Amino acid sequence: MSLEIIAFVASILFGIVLYWRESKSNKVYKFFNKLFYSKDLQMDANSKKGFLYQQSFLMRLVYIAVLFLVGILITRFLIPIDLMTISLFASSMFGTLLGTYLANFVFKSSEVIDEKGDSLLDAVKDTVEKGKEFIQDLETKESTKDVEIEQEIKAKPKVEKQSARDRLKDKGLM
């Protein structure tokens, strides 16, 4: 189980590195695109799309599975020991896929922060100020309520109630 956890964490990092490298340059994807497609069907020269970068979930899953299957075949020929089990294969695939989406999230959030950094800072400052005002309002309301309750308790004299026997005697029923 510990080997699978180590492989899972390593594959998350591997997915992040793959996504980052492909966001910088997609030469391998362009090479295979030129190799497999005719001139009319090839992708544009300025397209950033890659195996993992700007790709849908299903295609990412297929490319990652093919990558790991090729890796398993190579290790089987080089080392004839059964190194890769099904659970290790699945955790590595899932970790790599998770790593690509984690890298995508970091890239998108950094773009949003770069674009709207000043407005986000102002919004956070406004929220903090509103929170301080709200807490001050709550403190003053609670303190006035406590004072009012104490005054009501002091203002009401305790009236001694008659017992049920005395009330019945007053009505003449007993």
C-alpha positions, -999 to +999 in steps of 0.1 A: +000+000+000+028+024+008+043+018-027+010+028-043+008+060-022+044+069-032+035+062-068+003+083-065+021+114-051+050+110-077+024+107-105+007+139-094+040+157-096+047+139-130+013+152-143+021+187-132+055+186-149+040+171-181+012+198-182+037+226-176+061+214-203+033+210-228+020+245-220+055+259-229+060+239-261+040+213-279+066+201-305+059+164-299+022+168-304+028+188-336+053+162-348+027+134-344+000+156-359+021+162-391+029+125-392-007+112-390-027+138-408-027+152-443-018+188-450-055+199-450-062+183-416-031+194-397-034+218-368-025+255-371+011+265-366+001+289-337-022+264-319-011+256-284-031+223-281-011+193-269-016+158-256-026+172-222-027+209-226-061+223-237-074+188-242-107+173-231-110+148-202-114+117-223-085+124-246-063+132-216-072+099-201-065+080-233-031+097-238-021+091-202-032+054-204-012+050-236+019+066-220+017+043-190+011+012-211+041+020-232+061+026-201+050-008-187+059-026-219+094-010-219+100-020-182+088-055-188+113-060-216+142-044-197+134-059-163+115-092-165+102-088-129+065-080-124+069-044-112+036-028-123+005-042-108-030-031-118-036-011-087-002+007-092-011+014-128-045+028-118-032+050-091-004+063-114-029+071-141-053+088-117-025+107-100-012+120-134-046+130-145-052+148-111-018+165-115-027+179-149-060+193-136-041+207-106-016+224-129-045+237-150-061+252-119-029+269-109-024+284-144-059+297-146-059+311-111-026+329-117-040+344-149-071+356-130-049+371-103-027+388-128-057+403-146-078+413-115-051+416-088-059+451-078-096+447-078-093+415-057-072+434-032-098+461-030-125+436-026-107+418+002-101+451+020-137+461+017-148+427+030-125+430+060-138+465+068-175+453+065-166+424+088-152+447+114-182+469+113-205+439+116-187+426+146-188+461+162-226+463+156-230+428+172-210+438+202-230+470+208-263+452+203-254+424+227-242+449+254-275+469+251-295+437+253-277+426+284-283+460+301-320+459+291-325+424+305-308+434+338-330+465+340-362+444+334-352+420+361-345+448+386-377+466+376-401+438+381-409+432+418-417+397+426-454+393+433-463+366+457-489+344+442-517+329+461-519+292+465-546+273+448-563+267+482-564+305+489-579+313+455-606+287+460-614+302+494-616+337+479-641+325+454-661+308+481-658+274+467-641+260+497 
